[in-house]
Amino acid sequence: MFYKVFVLACLLSLSLPCSAWVDTDKDGVPDKKDACPDTPADAVVLANGCQDLTLLSSETNVIDEKAAGVADVQGHSVSAIESPIRLFFEFAHADLSQTQRASLQAFLPEIRHSAKVLLVGHTDNIGAEQFNNALSLARAKAVKSLLSKEYGVNTEFIEVLGKGSSQPMTDNLSKESRQLNRRVDILLNSKSTK
């Protein structure tokens, strides 16, 4: 009996390291979730481990005129910088991954020096409309809370909006395009604009 327990304990101790966090390409996404396992070390990646295409190509930054230029929220017009700052989320999650937090930190100076900030949450087209609307709003609120609690940004001039799946950045025909639609767009209004 003791021999069987000993052998079982040895086998279990050998299998535990296999389930540990392994990140071969050092992008912050574990290999078992990494859809692009060979990204460069300094690349900004999405929650799925693939490079953030919005930073690589301005063509993927093109969304509808309302989101890219001016959004009207409760009678307030918010002009965006050249293109919105985008943060991406995992499927059905409202919490921001570590890699996306790094992207947010890169834009903190612009956010802090804006007169008004609009956070617009989006989802892909999977799931019920009611769920997607609530999830998109939860994503925007999560970014607002993160800005306030972890980065000390005054959120008095930050508004949140959830759009559900109504304003996709790209089609929802592939896993990669759905990943791009699960996002929060950060629209900034500079202090010089009235």
C-alpha positions in Angstrom: 0.0 0.0 0.0 2.8 2.4 0.9 4.5 1.7 -2.4 1.3 2.6 -4.4 1.0 5.9 -2.5 4.6 6.7 -3.0 4.4 6.0 -6.8 1.2 8.1 -7.1 2.8 11.0 -5.2 5.9 10.8 -7.5 3.7 10.8 -10.6 1.6 13.7 -9.4 4.8 15.7 -8.6 6.0 15.2 -12.1 2.7 16.3 -13.7 2.3 19.6 -11.7 5.0 21.6 -13.5 3.2 20.7 -16.8 0.1 22.7 -15.7 2.1 25.7 -14.5 2.2 29.1 -16.4 4.5 28.7 -19.4 5.0 31.7 -21.7 7.6 30.7 -24.3 7.6 34.0 -26.2 7.4 36.2 -23.1 4.4 38.2 -24.2 2.4 37.9 -21.0 0.0 35.3 -22.4 0.4 31.7 -21.3 1.2 29.2 -24.1 -2.1 27.3 -23.6 -4.1 30.6 -24.5 -1.5 32.0 -27.0 -2.9 31.9 -30.5 0.3 33.5 -31.8 3.2 31.7 -29.9 6.0 33.5 -31.8 5.4 37.2 -31.3 8.4 39.4 -30.9 9.4 40.2 -27.3 8.6 43.9 -27.4 5.2 43.5 -29.2 2.0 44.7 -27.8 -0.4 41.8 -27.9 -4.1 41.2 -27.4 -5.5 38.9 -24.8 -5.2 36.0 -27.3 -1.4 36.6 -27.6 -1.5 38.0 -31.2 -0.1 41.4 -32.0 -2.3 44.4 -31.7 -3.1 45.0 -35.3 -4.5 48.5 -34.6 -1.0 49.6 -33.7 0.5 48.0 -36.8 -1.9 49.2 -39.5 -3.9 52.4 -39.7 -6.4 50.6 -42.0 -7.8 48.6 -39.1 -8.2 51.8 -37.1 -11.0 52.9 -39.4 -14.4 52.7 -37.7 -17.5 54.6 -38.3 -17.4 58.4 -38.3 -19.3 58.8 -35.0 -16.8 56.7 -33.0 -13.7 58.0 -34.7 -14.6 61.7 -34.7 -17.4 63.0 -32.5 -19.6 61.1 -30.1 -22.7 62.7 -28.6 -23.3 61.6 -25.1 -26.0 63.2 -23.0 -25.8 66.4 -25.0 -22.0 66.7 -24.7 -19.8 66.5 -27.8 -16.5 64.7 -27.3 -13.9 65.0 -30.0 -11.4 62.2 -30.3 -7.7 62.4 -30.9 -6.5 61.2 -34.4 -7.9 57.7 -33.6 -9.4 56.3 -30.4 -7.2 54.5 -27.9 -8.3 50.9 -27.9 -8.2 48.3 -25.2 -9.1 44.7 -25.9 -10.8 42.0 -23.8 -11.2 38.3 -23.6 -14.4 36.6 -24.6 -17.2 37.3 -22.0 -14.8 39.2 -19.6 -14.9 42.7 -18.4 -11.5 42.7 -16.6 -8.5 44.1 -18.4 -5.5 41.7 -19.0 -2.0 42.7 -17.9 -0.9 43.3 -21.5 -3.8 45.7 -22.1 -3.1 47.5 -18.8 0.4 48.2 -20.2 -1.3 49.7 -23.3 -3.5 51.9 -21.0 -0.5 53.1 -19.0 1.2 54.3 -22.2 -1.7 56.7 -22.8 -2.1 58.0 -19.2 -0.5 61.4 -20.0 -3.0 62.1 -22.8 -5.9 60.9 -20.6 -4.9 63.0 -17.7 -4.6 66.1 -19.9 -8.0 65.8 -21.5 -10.9 68.0 -20.5 -13.4 65.1 -21.2 -12.9 61.4 -21.7 -15.5 59.0 -23.1 -15.1 55.3 -22.6 -17.2 53.3 -25.1 -17.5 49.6 -24.5 -18.1 47.1 -27.3 -18.6 43.3 -27.7 -18.5 40.8 -30.5 -21.8 39.5 -31.9 -21.8 36.2 -29.9 -24.5 36.1 -27.2 -27.8 37.7 -26.5 -28.1 41.4 -27.1 -29.1 42.1 -23.5 -26.0 40.4 -22.2 -23.7 42.1 -24.7 -25.1 45.5 -23.8 -24.5 44.9 -20.1 -21.0 43.4 -20.8 -20.0 46.4 -23.0 -21.0 48.8 -20.2 -19.2 46.7 -17.6 -16.0 46.9 -19.7 -16.2 50.7 -19.9 -16.9 50.9 -16.2 -14.0 48.6 -15.4 -11.6 50.9 -17.3 -12.9 53.9 -15.5 -12.5 52.2 -12.2 -8.9 51.1 -13.1 -8.1 54.7 -14.1 -9.3 56.0 -10.8 -8.2 53.3 -8.3 -4.9 52.2 -9.8 -3.7 55.2 -11.7 -5.1 58.1 -9.7 -6.9 59.7 -12.7 -9.7 62.1 -11.7 -12.8 60.4 -13.1 -15.1 63.4 -12.6 -14.9 64.2 -16.4 -15.0 60.6 -17.6 -18.3 59.2 -19.0 -19.0 55.6 -19.9 -21.2 54.1 -22.6 -22.0 50.6 -23.6 -22.7 49.9 -27.3 -23.0 46.1 -27.1 -22.3 44.6 -30.6 -23.9 47.5 -32.5 -20.7 49.1 -33.6 -18.1 46.5 -34.7 -14.7 47.6 -35.7 -14.6 44.7 -38.2 -16.7 41.8 -39.3 -17.4 39.0 -36.8 -16.6 36.2 -39.2 -13.4 34.9 -37.6 -12.0 34.4 -34.2 -9.4 37.2 -34.8 -12.0 39.7 -36.0 -14.3 39.0 -33.0 -11.3 39.6 -30.8 -10.9 43.1 -32.3 -14.5 43.9 -31.6 -14.3 43.0 -27.9 -12.9 46.4 -26.9 -13.2 49.8 -25.1 -12.6 52.8 -27.3 -11.2 55.8 -25.3 -12.2 59.1 -26.9 -10.4 62.2 -25.7 -11.3 65.9 -25.8 -8.3 68.2 -25.4 -8.5 71.0 -22.9 -8.0 73.6 -25.7 -11.2 72.5 -27.4 -14.4 74.2 -26.2 
